[in-house]
Amino acid sequence: MISMRLMRFGAKKKPFYRIVVIDSRRPRESKAIDYLGYYDPLKDPAEIKIDLARAKAWLARGVQASKTVLSLLDRAAQSGDATE
C-alpha cells in the first residue's frame, strides 16, 4: 500500500522532516515516490510547507496518510502556509 508519511532528516536532536509519498513497506530512509513538502518543528512557530494540490491528488488516488501528516495538512490549510 502507498502511504503519505514523514521522512526524517537532520542531525541528532535537530530533526527536520519531509512529507513524502512512499510504499508503506519501505524503510523510512528509502527513495520516495513523490516529495510534497517539509516540516521543521524547531523553528518558532513550526514551519510547514506543503503543496496542497498534489497532496489532495494523492489522497484522491487512495493514498493513506499518517495521523501526523493529516494534522500537518490541516494546520497548513488553515494557516495558509501551503502552496496551492
C-alpha positions in Angstrom: 0.0 0.0 0.0 1.2 3.5 -0.7 1.3 5.9 2.2 1.9 9.6 2.9 4.3 10.0 5.9 7.2 11.9 7.3 10.9 11.2 6.3 13.3 12.3 9.0 16.4 14.4 8.2 18.7 16.5 10.3 21.3 15.8 12.9 20.9 14.2 16.3 18.3 16.1 18.3 17.8 18.5 15.4 15.0 16.9 13.4 13.7 18.1 10.0 11.1 16.2 8.1 10.0 15.9 4.5 6.4 14.9 3.7 6.6 12.1 1.2 4.5 9.5 -0.7 6.2 6.1 -0.3 5.4 2.4 -0.3 4.4 1.6 3.3 6.7 -1.5 3.3 9.8 0.5 2.6 12.2 1.8 5.4 11.9 5.5 6.4 15.1 6.4 4.5 14.2 4.8 1.2 13.6 6.5 -2.1 10.2 8.2 -2.1 7.7 8.2 -5.0 6.9 11.9 -4.5 8.0 14.8 -2.2 5.2 17.1 -1.1 6.8 19.5 1.3 8.6 19.8 4.6 8.1 20.3 8.3 10.6 22.0 10.6 9.4 21.6 14.2 12.4 23.5 15.7 11.5 26.9 14.4 9.2 29.1 16.4 6.4 28.7 15.2 7.0 25.4 13.5 7.5 25.8 9.7 5.2 23.8 7.4 5.4 24.0 3.7 3.1 21.6 1.7 1.9 21.5 -1.9 -1.8 21.0 -1.0 -2.9 20.4 -4.6 -0.5 17.5 -5.0 -1.4 16.2 -1.6 -5.1 16.2 -2.4 -4.4 14.5 -5.7 -2.6 11.7 -3.9 -5.3 11.4 -1.3 -7.9 11.1 -4.1 -6.0 8.2 -5.5 -6.4 6.3 -2.3 -3.1 7.0 -0.5 -3.3 6.6 3.3 -1.8 9.5 5.2 -0.4 9.0 8.7 -2.1 10.8 11.6 0.8 13.3 11.9 0.6 14.1 8.2 -3.1 14.6 8.3 -2.7 17.1 11.2 0.0 18.9 9.3 -2.2 19.2 6.2 -4.9 20.7 8.4 -2.6 23.1 10.0 -1.1 24.2 6.7 -4.5 24.6 5.1 -5.8 26.8 8.0 -2.7 29.0 8.3 -2.1 29.4 4.6 1.5 28.1 4.8 0.9 25.8 1.9 1.4 26.3 -1.8 -1.7 25.9 -4.0 
